[in-house]
Amino acid sequence: MQNVPYQYRLLILFSLMGLVIAYDYWRHPTNPKKFKEYLFLILSGLMGAVFGVINDQITCTLSPAYFYYFKNVPYDSSFRWQVSQVGFEAGFFAGFFSYGIFLIINQKRKLPLPHHQLIKMAKYPIAWAIVLAPITGLIFYYLQFPFFVEQIQPIAEPTEIPKFILVWGIHIGLYLGAVLGIVHGAVKIRRRLLAQIP
């Protein structure tokens, strides 16, 4: 599946979702649910994609070498466009996956939260990522952990290493923030669901 171009993977995903939606309409013509659920997932994925593009445009400015060596993005006239593609792909998957967890938690109750309330939980992974990314980036930049420095010394120029480490730390903070945000959002959903129980 890794060898399949990303756009084709998206096409396969959306085609499968379309089939499930059609089946849901056929089985429950008066009360179909899958369309709203999948629309929520797609919107969440797009939110993550926008965030990913913005983040990667900032970090590729700080360290083009990070994307050249770690993301295999050639440093030519299309560099920023290809970085945007990398950010879109990673961000869409992260958003789709993260909010898919929210959707699963929400479905486990007889009275699930409406989707307009559920989409508000999208702010937690993004907010936590924004808070943690610069913190971890600066920690990596100033401490220059030997383990990480040793990993990139064979491939990067000495002058590139400090900002390379900075961007590496930022990306680690993004992942940690996303995980904390998912937990935060899941707890909020669960509390609201429990509050509905008479």
C-alpha positions in Angstrom: 0.0 0.0 0.0 3.0 2.3 0.6 3.8 2.1 -3.1 0.4 3.3 -4.1 0.5 7.1 -4.8 -1.2 9.1 -2.1 -4.0 10.5 -4.4 -5.0 7.0 -5.3 -5.1 5.9 -1.6 -7.4 8.9 -1.0 -9.5 7.8 -4.0 -9.8 4.3 -2.6 -10.7 5.6 0.8 -13.4 7.9 -0.5 -14.8 5.2 -2.8 -15.1 2.8 0.1 -16.8 5.5 2.2 -19.2 6.3 -0.7 -20.2 2.6 -0.9 -20.8 2.5 2.9 -22.9 5.7 2.7 -24.9 4.2 -0.2 -25.5 1.0 1.7 -26.5 3.0 4.8 -29.1 5.0 2.7 -30.4 1.8 1.3 -30.7 0.1 4.8 -31.9 3.2 6.7 -33.5 5.6 4.1 -35.3 7.7 6.8 -32.4 7.9 9.2 -29.0 7.4 7.5 -26.0 8.2 9.8 -22.9 7.4 7.9 -22.9 10.5 5.7 -22.6 12.8 8.7 -20.0 10.6 10.3 -17.8 10.5 7.2 -18.3 14.2 6.5 -17.0 14.8 10.1 -14.0 12.6 9.4 -13.2 14.4 6.1 -13.6 17.9 7.7 -11.3 16.8 10.5 -8.8 15.4 8.0 -8.8 18.7 6.1 -8.3 20.7 9.3 -5.3 18.5 10.0 -4.1 19.0 6.5 -4.2 22.8 6.6 -2.4 22.7 9.9 0.2 20.4 8.5 0.8 22.6 5.4 1.2 25.7 7.5 3.5 24.0 10.0 5.8 22.5 7.3 6.0 25.8 5.5 7.3 27.3 8.7 9.7 24.5 9.6 11.1 24.1 6.0 12.0 27.8 6.2 13.9 27.1 9.5 15.6 24.0 8.1 15.3 22.9 4.5 17.9 20.2 5.3 15.4 18.4 7.6 13.0 17.9 4.7 15.8 17.1 2.2 17.3 14.4 4.3 14.4 13.1 6.4 11.4 13.6 4.0 13.3 13.1 0.7 12.1 16.4 -0.7 14.6 17.6 -3.4 15.8 21.1 -2.9 14.8 22.6 -6.2 12.2 25.1 -7.6 9.4 22.9 -6.5 10.7 22.5 -2.9 8.0 24.4 -1.1 5.2 22.9 -3.2 6.5 19.4 -2.4 6.8 20.3 1.3 3.2 21.4 1.2 2.3 18.0 -0.2 4.1 16.3 2.7 2.4 18.5 5.2 -1.0 17.9 3.6 -0.6 14.1 3.6 0.7 13.8 7.1 -1.8 16.3 8.5 -4.8 14.8 6.8 -4.0 11.3 8.1 -3.4 12.7 11.6 -6.7 14.6 11.6 -8.7 11.7 10.1 -7.2 9.3 12.6 -7.5 11.6 15.7 -11.1 12.5 15.2 -11.9 9.0 14.2 -11.1 8.1 17.8 -13.5 10.8 19.0 -16.2 9.4 16.7 -15.7 5.8 18.1 -16.0 7.1 21.7 -19.1 9.1 20.8 -20.8 6.1 19.2 -20.6 3.9 22.3 -23.5 5.8 23.9 -27.2 5.6 23.2 -27.3 9.4 23.2 -24.2 10.5 21.3 -23.2 14.1 21.0 -24.3 15.9 17.8 -21.5 16.3 15.2 -21.5 20.1 15.5 -20.4 19.6 19.2 -18.0 16.8 18.3 -16.1 18.9 15.7 -15.3 21.5 18.4 -13.1 18.8 20.0 -10.8 19.3 17.0 -9.3 22.3 18.8 -7.6 20.1 21.4 -5.1 18.2 19.3 -4.2 21.3 17.4 -3.9 23.5 20.5 -1.7 21.0 22.3 0.5 20.6 19.3 0.9 24.4 19.0 1.8 24.7 22.6 4.2 21.8 22.8 6.0 22.1 19.4 7.9 25.3 20.1 8.8 24.1 23.7 10.3 20.8 22.5 11.9 22.6 19.6 13.7 25.0 21.8 14.7 22.3 24.3 16.3 20.3 21.4 17.9 23.4 20.0 19.6 24.5 23.2 20.5 21.1 24.6 21.6 19.5 21.4 21.1 16.0 22.7 24.1 13.9 21.6 21.9 11.0 20.5 20.0 13.1 17.9 23.1 15.0 16.8 24.9 11.7 16.1 22.1 10.6 13.9 22.4 13.5 11.5 26.2 14.2 11.6 26.9 11.7 8.8 24.3 13.3 6.5 24.1 17.0 7.3 26.6 19.9 7.1 27.8 21.1 10.5 26.2 24.5 10.0 22.8 22.8 9.3 22.8 20.7 12.5 21.4 23.2 15.1 18.3 24.2 13.1 17.9 20.6 11.9 17.7 19.6 15.6 15.3 22.5 16.2 12.9 21.3 13.5 13.2 17.7 14.6 12.2 18.8 18.2 9.3 20.8 16.8 8.0 17.8 14.9 8.4 15.5 18.0 6.4 18.2 20.0 3.7 18.1 17.3 3.2 14.3 17.7 3.2 14.5 21.5 0.8 17.4 21.4 -1.5 15.6 19.1 -1.6 12.5 21.5 -2.3 14.7 24.5 -5.0 16.6 22.5 -6.7 13.3 21.6 -6.7 12.3 25.3 -8.0 15.7 26.3 -10.7 15.6 23.7 -11.7 12.1 24.6 -12.0 13.0 28.3 -14.2 16.0 27.4 -16.4 13.8 25.2 -16.8 11.2 27.8 -17.7 13.8 30.5 -20.3 15.3 28.3 -21.8 11.9 27.4 -21.9 10.9 31.1 -23.6 14.3 31.9 -26.5 13.3 29.7 -27.2 10.2 31.7 -30.2 10.9 34.0 
